[in-house]
Amino acid sequence: MKSFFFLFVFFFSMNIVVNAHAAQPGMSDVRGGLTLEDACRMAMENNPGIEQARQRILAAAAVLEQARSAWKPVISAKGAAQAVDATIQPDWAQTMRISDDFADWSAGVSFTWLIFDGFARQAAILASDYAVDQSQQVLADTRRLLLKAVSTAFLQAQLTVEIMTIAQQNQQFNLKLEEDARKRWAIGTSPESVMLNFSVKALMAESDVRNAKRDFTVTCTVLAELMGMKDARLASGMTPVAAHIDTLAQPLLAWDTEYAYALEHRSDLKAIKANIKALEQRLRAEKGGYYPRLSFIAGHDYQYINGRGTVTEEEHQSYAGISATWDLYTGGRIRAKIDEISADIRTIEQKEKQTLLAIESSLHRHIETANAALEDFRRQQKIQDLTRLIRTHVEKSYRAGAATLTRLNEAQTDLVRAAGSVATSYIQYRLALISLNAETGRTGVYQQK
């Protein structure tokens, strides 16, 4: 009878433990059908930060159109109707004063076309063009950072699920051992302290499960916010899919290769360079203030006066010519503006150096982290293989009567934990790789199988 009881316990525990990693109780409500590609696509479509960056591009393009309009002439029309009450003292009769009221109507059309302004017009157009390029690079950088944030949150969610799986397996294992120890204590073959020890471990594992569920909920909330979901909540079934473990054969990463790629593709560096070029053109435009401005002007004016004395006056006037304006003294305004822009250029140049230093430092850190994570994943795979072999030997020993059921449960649980460690180390490697990709400027998403 006693052997039948242990046989029943063995098969029951094997049914729980063998399938623990694949289908843990309570895991069906956290594993959904959301892939990493879908999460990134929805973030690109719904995140307000992307739309803000797009609108900045439209605003910069509108400024460029304003600058280009300086190449075109300006045509203006004017008109006025006035009731005038005037007192006039004619030059030809110093002792005579004439008081009268009359109506004065006037109208006119003017044409002005800027010919030369010290090349300030051309420089302003180039500055606006570089500003558009800068806005486009800011959009690309916004996408880069958003993809990094979404991918990190997505993988963190997958990681918490794996942690939850391990914690639930640990809880199930300790509950089973507690039950077994309680029965042994009831028949007097095991001390009470052993039973209480497993009770404490089961409670600790339950706490780990609750903490993992909390972390999963928080991570999914962050993911939903990044994806632009309503109420910052993922809909039912939209939680991340289960992690798929690939056999990684990637070589260790080299700093020189990654740094060269970053220099060519980092969008924030491109935005800084475009900003410097735009400021250089603004500086050139301000220096144009030292030169005269020449314009071609033409127009036609008409004036009609009725009721002044006994006559009605009607005048027409057409004109055409060249107008020149030269600001000989501005109180130092132009020089001060040039100094301001020059200081801005030096500031951005220092920002570029700071960004390059940050990239160099972060690449060192992320390459080291990614390489270490890759090696840890490979190490965990070896541990899993050895644990599987140990469990096979323990099972054979148990069947031969040389090992206890508790030892078999321990070996099986070690195998499930090893599988969980493989999954977590794989996700940790992908997290490190995503951070590295963001630092180098890569925006591709790894396929989620």
PyMOL commands that set and color helices and strands:
alter all, ss='L'
color gray80, all
select helices_A, chain A and resi 2-18+36-46+48-71+120-186+192-226+230-232+255-265+267-290+333-399+405-440
alter helices_A, ss='H'
color red, helices_A
select strands_A, chain A and resi 74-88+98-116+293-308+311-325
alter strands_A, ss='S'
color yellow, strands_A
deselect
rebuild
show_as cartoon
